[in-house]
Amino acid sequence: MRASYRRAVEWIALNDNSGNGDNQKEIESYVTTLLVADLFDKQESVVAKNIVAVRNKHNILVGETDTEN
């Protein structure tokens, strides 16, 4: 598999779920976001925006807990 920006963003969106997860400012500070921004010469805000878009596309709400058992 070849590394690509799209795959990196998708991996973060699907696997890196620390904190709230949908707050773009918070996502900008993820180490994984910073790494992808650096490797692919993108602004952190652009990477974070793309991560949020992938999460929205997949209806991923990170940081929510299921309180019903």
C-alpha positions in Angstrom: 0.0 0.0 0.0 1.4 3.4 -1.0 1.2 6.3 1.5 -1.0 9.2 0.5 -2.5 12.3 2.2 -6.0 10.9 1.7 -5.2 7.6 3.5 -3.4 9.4 6.3 -6.3 11.7 6.9 -8.7 8.8 6.8 -6.6 6.8 9.3 -6.6 9.7 11.8 -10.3 10.1 11.4 -11.0 6.5 12.0 -8.4 5.7 14.6 -7.2 8.7 16.6 -10.0 9.5 18.9 -8.6 11.4 21.9 -10.7 14.1 23.4 -13.9 15.5 21.8 -12.9 14.5 18.3 -15.1 16.9 16.3 -13.5 20.1 17.6 -11.3 21.3 14.7 -9.0 23.3 16.9 -8.4 20.3 19.1 -7.8 18.1 16.1 -5.2 20.6 14.9 -3.1 19.8 17.9 -3.1 16.0 17.6 0.4 14.8 17.0 -0.9 12.7 14.1 -2.4 15.8 12.5 0.9 17.7 12.9 2.8 14.8 11.5 0.6 14.5 8.4 0.7 18.3 7.9 4.5 18.3 8.0 4.9 15.2 5.8 2.5 16.4 3.1 3.3 20.2 3.4 -0.3 21.2 4.5 -1.6 23.6 7.1 -2.7 21.9 10.3 -6.1 23.6 9.9 -6.6 22.0 6.5 -5.7 18.6 7.7 -8.0 19.0 10.7 -10.9 20.2 8.4 -10.4 17.1 6.2 -10.4 14.8 9.3 -13.7 16.3 10.5 -15.1 15.8 7.0 -14.2 12.1 6.9 -15.7 11.7 10.4 -18.9 13.4 9.3 -19.0 11.3 6.2 -18.8 8.1 8.3 -21.1 9.5 11.1 -18.3 9.1 13.6 -18.9 10.9 16.9 -15.7 10.6 18.9 -15.7 11.1 22.6 -19.3 10.2 23.2 -20.1 7.5 25.7 -23.0 5.1 25.8 -24.7 5.6 29.1 -27.5 3.1 28.4 -26.8 -0.6 29.1 
